[in-house]
Amino acid sequence: MTQPTRSADGARGDSGRTPRFTPKLFTVLGEGYGLDALRADAFAGLTVAIVALPLSMAIAVASGATPAQGLWTAIVGGLVVSALGGSRFQIGGPAGAFIVLVAASMLEHGPAGTALAVGLSGVILAAAGLLRLGDYVKYIPYPVTVGFTTGIALIIAASQASAFLGLQLESEPAALPQKLAALAGALDGVSPAAAALGLATAATILAFKRWRPLWPGMLIGVAGASLAAALAGLPVETLGTRFGGVPAGLPHPPRLDLSPQAVLAVLPTAAAFAMLGAIESLLSAVVADGMTGRRHRSNAELTAQGAANIASGLIGGIPVTGTIARTATNVRAGAHGPVAGMLHAVFLLAFVLLAAPLAAYIPLAALAGVLLVVAWNMIERHAIAAIAQGSAEDTAVFLTTLLLTLFRDLGEAIVVGTALGAVLFVRRMSRASGVRAVTPGGRGEDASHPEMDASSDIAVFRLSGAFFFGSAATIASILERVGADRTHLVLDLSGAMFVDATGARAVLALVEKARRRGAAVTIAGAGPEARRVLRAHGVAEACVAYADDVDAALDALRTSEPPAA
């Protein structure tokens, strides 16, 4: 039997020559697809559909959309993402992380404008995939992802409080402080029936998750609450009373305004959808990789997410992304490949066409209970504790992202959090970089207080860390100060992780100053990339000597021969 191979953008069992944009569906079918694989995918697809059914409607309702929009988004997302995506196990559909953004878009642009923004976000995602930008999403700092996920979870919880408690609010403010104030002022109107149904639904989901994790706790909880409300005639609001139920049949595509003015108006929203969609989908694919040992193709996944959002926008749906909970459910259910995600869409389609009238009996309080559990699961409590016990910098990035998500804007939170993380990273790298003076005998001291052999004309300085813009000025000032009385300077770069343009210019300045006072400079231990950068900025063999290591440099200086590079 031949051993599976891996590629940089491939997966276990895939050929190393597999193009990075090839959908995993083609890879799986190319390996051979039999009845056993179909049976496994059918079972996994049905399991995921049972989970996605109440969740898709709950997310849509919380977003200001209709239950039908949520279901059709799950159908389109499940079909397109699985058929074209770069992950074997990714399940596409509506996600709780988008509730805040979609709700704001519905208020500002309406359903048609939101559908246009969804379609444009698909264009952005597809372009990002084709431009191979998927590899860069992973550079968003972990505290940023934990911060905005926690913030979104808290906002979701606050947004579901009125439905969970059966409160009748004349208007529910979008801003969190005003929302909480409105909820506090309406607490005397709590509906005991709604609160009981919501609590029972949430408790059922949590109980099944703990004691019967393979059972569809969400569907059982929602079905039980619906049955209780219908049989007891409880005075609670349902999907039927709010939306008239879920229409059976195909969706009616909206009329999209494609004028330049309309496109420009929704472009910021589309960019926010695309940014969050890229993060969520690739994070979900990484989770699936960790559970299975496979490797997804990030750029193929972004391209598929783009195609799915274009399709969702055309039918009037809400944003599609990879969903972590449903993807993990797919893996645990024993899915063989992308066919499971496609079948999950088929099962949802069968529900819409055959059993949609039953959705009219679902209480909104039950769907609120579902989303409160989702919000609870989104808060990564162990990750927050680890960040808090770690560095102060990571804690600052987490809190900044969290607070901006809660009180400002999700896009601003991600941008500012990532920028702050980058600045603090530069600060850390600068602190980790340094220079030590080393005697020709090998004894090293802090270069700020050198105790080198005064009788020697040779000074050896060993750099460590990164010689870049964050540390170049400090290191250069130390080098110039402590090497001023020597006729030969050896700069050991063997411990430098990399040298950037600022570091190279600092070396050039040091070399020029040494040459003016008649001193010679040798650069030892520089790798090919460091040499390329140094030579590009004027530190060429005409002004310095290069040596493979310090010993070679010292031997050459002592024999007055140029060292071999």
Summary of the structure (lengths in Angstrom):
residues: 565
radius of gyration: 30.0
end to end distance: 47.4
largest distance: 100.8
contacts: 2148
relative contact order: 0.14
helix: 64%
strand: 8%
